[in-house]
């Protein structure tokens, strides 16, 4: 069992809370994007991306992001749009349920969430090896950090639960 001093407890709690809110925000974004992809036609999405990135493609971080959005929009068609929508809804939905349970501090949610994140890492690594997208590596690192923090928080929660 891990022995916690006040400073370590605060660091783990703060780090876990920040990651939890970031992951939740990202999961909500995935669900919203999935709904939008499902209900809007690819031509409407391409037009919206063009309007959002108009005049931003030249230089700087905004230009970099805008150029990637425009590149992504070139791959959007009806079948890809529906497949992406289903993926985003399932992936974001599963993640959102796990994260909501973590927000509610349900003890069973900690190991469950770790399993969910391990599953996502396996999927993301498979995706990386087929697409070589550096984004997949970034998501894996983010998930590994979340797993470590979830495990540490789980150890603390079990200790607190056993003291009751």
Secondary structure by P-SEA (a helix, b strand, c coil): cccccaaaaaaaaaaaaaaaaaaaaaaaaaaaaaaaaacccaaaaaaaaaaaacccccccaaaaaaaaaaaaaaaccaaaaaaaaaaaaaaaaaaaaaaaaaaacccaaaaaaaaaaaaaaaaaaaaaaacccaaaaaaaaaaaaaaaaaaaaaaaaaaaaaac
